[in-house]
Amino acid sequence: MLPSRTPAGLVVLALLLLGRPVRAAPDCGAPDQPCTVGLGTYHVAAPPWVPSDPPRPAVIHFHGAGQSGTAVIGDTALAAPIVGRGYVLLAPNGLTRPGRMGGSWSFGIRPPLRDELAFVREMLADAVPRFHLDRSRVLLTGFSIGGSLTWYLACKAPGEFAAFAPVAGGFWRPHPASCAGPVRLLHTHGWRDQTVPLEGRPLRSGLEQGDIFEGLQLWRRINGCDLLRADRFATDGGWWRRTWDQCAPGSALELVLHPGGHEVPAGWADLALDWFARVTSEPRTIGHDH
């Protein structure tokens, strides 16, 4: 047991070394005690906070199909780096579709279970004062179908969040014809992904996953990028990166491929937070998109 006078930073370090992300107060945010708002529930992992601390940045991560916010918080490889760098991790719960198990998300042509943007707004209205968040520094992320939701929220409300970092999920067919405005978006995908292939695929339900490259073409147009091809390329640390930066001021667009399959790859959290810090180095006005 740690001494009661142990500095807060050492508490964070000790818990991370034990392989456990730092959780919020036990009355809200523990695995069996989610925070509740009108449209749903969410889980939280947060570093310690004292009244003299400034507001903290946040990562909202949407889980994959059939999963839950509890699984997100329990994923040490994802949660520990986020919390360890001073971010608060918010892990909302999707709703269960009839005949299915676990949570899912509503977007595109899928039959809606709720207004997911309204849910996220409710969640942030509750979480900002409760967990001392900086509303202007919120990174929206998600895996698989949660990544798809991230693309759709980026399309619908690009200015409401500081940036977007989906993993292994994009638009579904038919792709949107347009979006509300330029975005800061980092998309990560496995070269060998066969669950959500880069090219998309039809499903037995009659729905069809979209083509990531076709989605990126839309983002290039929305961001006002000068060229179809990327402006910068890099292959280091197991990442293959294509970056479009000759685009509208304040926007950012990057594709990161890794050699794995349908997964959040090792090291992704640090990759995404490094990118987030870089592209948000200049303030951006955050407001509701309509």
N, C-alpha and C positions, 0 to 999 in steps of 0.2 A: 504494500500500500504506500502511495506517495505521501510525504509529509504535508500537513495542511498549509505550510508556508512555501511550498514549492512554487517557483514562478510559473505563470500561466503558459509561457512558451515552452517550458520543460514538460509541462503536463501534455501539451499537444504532441511534442516529440516522443514522449514515452508511449502514448497511446498509439501513435503511428508505428513505432517500432514493434509494438505488440500485435500489429496487424489489424487494429480496429480504428475506424474513423471516429473523430470526436462528435458526439451527438448533442443535440439540443437538450434543454431542460427536460426531465423525465415526464412532466405533465403534458408535453406536446412534442411529438417528433420521435419518440421511441418506436421501435418496430410494431408494437402492439397498441400504440397510442398516437395515431396520426393527428395532425391538425385538421380541423373541419371548417369548411366554408359552405355556403349555400349550395353550390353545384358539385361538391365532391370533397376529397381528402388529399392530403399530401404529407410526406415525411421530410425530415430535416436532419442534416449533419452540419455542425457549425463549430468553428474554433471558439475558445473562450472569449468573452467580451467584458470590458469594464466601462463605466460611464464616460471615462475620458477618451475612449477609443473613437476614431472617426467611423462613419457608416461603412459597411463592408460591401464589396462586390458580391454578386450571386451568380450561380449556374443553375439553370432549370434543366433537368434531364428527363425526357419522356422515355419510359421503358419500352421494351419490345413486346410483341404480341404474346398474350398469355402470361405476362409477368406483372410486376407490381412495383410501387415505389420502395417497398421493403427490400426487394432484391437489389435495387439500385444502391441504396444506402449500405447494404451488406457486401457490395462488390468493392473490396478493399483496393484493388488495382485502379478502380475509377474514383472512389470517394476519397481515399487517403491523400493523393496528390492535390486534389481540389481544396480540401480542408486545410492541408498542410501549408498551402500558399495563401491562406487567409480568406478564402472564399466560403460563402455559405452555400451548401448544396441543397436545393429543393427538388424533391422527387415526387411529383404528383402521381395519383393512381388513376388509370383508365377505368372505364366502365365495362362490365361483362356483357357481351352480345348473347342473345338467346341461343342456346345449344352449344355454347363455347365455355371454356374455362379460362380464368384470368382476365386481365384488363385489356382493353383495346381503345382505339381513338377514332374520332369522327372527323372526316375530311373528304374533299372531292365528291365523288358520286356515291360513296359509301353511305348507307342509311344512317342518318345522324342519331346519336344517343344523347348528345348535348352540344351546346355551343362551346367549343374548346377555347376559343379566344376569350369569351366571357368568363370561363372558369379560371384561366390563367390570370386575368385581371383581378378576379376575386381573391385568388391565392396571394397575389402580390400586395393587394390592399391589406390583407391580414398579416403577411410575412414582413413587410417593410418595417412597420413599427415594432413588431414582436421580436424580430431578430436583427434589428438595427442595420437595415440594408440601404445601399446607395441605389436608388431606382434608376439612375442614369447609367449604371454599370451592370447590366443583366445580360448574360450570355445564354441564349436558348439553344439547347442541344437535344438529341434523341437518337436512339438506336433502332434500326429496322423500321417497323411501322411508326415508331416514335420519331425516327429520322424523317419519314414522310410527313408527319404532322409538322415538324420543324420547317420543312420546305413550304407547306401551305400557309403557315403563320407568317413566314418571311414574305410570302407573296401578298398576303392580305394586309399585314400590318408591319411593313419594313422599318418604319421609324419609331415604333413603340419599344423596341429592344435595341441594345447597343450593337449586337451582332448575333450570328447564327452559325452553329457548327454541327450539322447533321452527320450521322454515320450510317452507311449501308441502307439508306432509304431516301427516295426522291418522289417526284410527282408520279401519279398513276394516269393511265389513259382514260379519257382524252386529256392531254396536257392543257393547262390553262393557256388562253390566248394572250394574256397580258398579266401584269402584276401592278401593285399600287405605286411602286417606286423603287429606286436603287437600294441595294442591300450591301451589307458586309457579310459574306458567306464563305465558310470553309467546309467543303464537302470531302469526307474521307470514305474510301470504299476498298474492299478486298478484291484483288486481281482474280482470285479463284472463287469468288462468291457465286454460288449456284442457287441460293435461296432467294436473293434479290440480285439477279445478274445485272451487270452494268447496262446491258441492252434491254432489260425488262423481260417479262414473260407473262403469258396468259395463265390464269388460275381456273380450277374446276368450277369455282363459283360464278364464272363468267366475267369477273373483274380482270383487269390486266395491269400489271406493274409497268411503269413508264421507263423510258430510256434516259439514263442519267446524262448522256451527251446531248440529247435533245433538250433536256431541262437546262443544261448549262448554256446552250445556245440562246434560250429565252433570257437567262440571267445576263448574258453578255449584252443583249439588246437593251434590256431594262437599265443596266448600268452604263449604257452609252460607251461601251468599249470600242476602241479604234479598229481593232483587228479581230478576225476569227481565231487566229492562232494565239497561243499564250505569249506574253511579253517576257516571262522569265521561266527558267527550268532549273530543277535541282534534283539530284539523286544522291541522297546521303542519309545515314542512320536508318536504312531500311525503308525510307519514304521516297516515292517518286512524285514530285510536285510540279504542277503547272499553275502559273500565276498570271492573272490579267490585271495589270495596274494602270494601264493607259486608258482610264475610264473616268466616269463622273467623279468630281471631288467628293470625298467622304465615303465613297463606296470601296468595296474590296471583294475580290472573287478569286478563289483558289481551289484546285482539285488536288487531293492527296490520295495516291494509291499505295497499297501495301501488298506484300506477296501472299497474305492469308486469305481466308474465306469470309464467311458471314459472322463477323465478330467485331467487338471493340478491341483493336489491337493494343498490345502492350506498349506503354509510353504515350498513348493517345492523349491522355489528360494534360500532360505537360506540353505536348505539341499544340493542343488547342488553346491552352492558356497563354503560351508564348505568343501565338498568333493574335489572340484577343488583346493582349497588352500592346502589341505593335500597332494594330489597326485602330485602336481606340486611344492612341496617344494624343490625338486632337479631339476636344470635346465635340459631341454631336447632340443636337437638340432632340429630346425624347418626348413624344406626344402621341395621342391617339390618331390612328389612320382611319379614314372613313371611305 
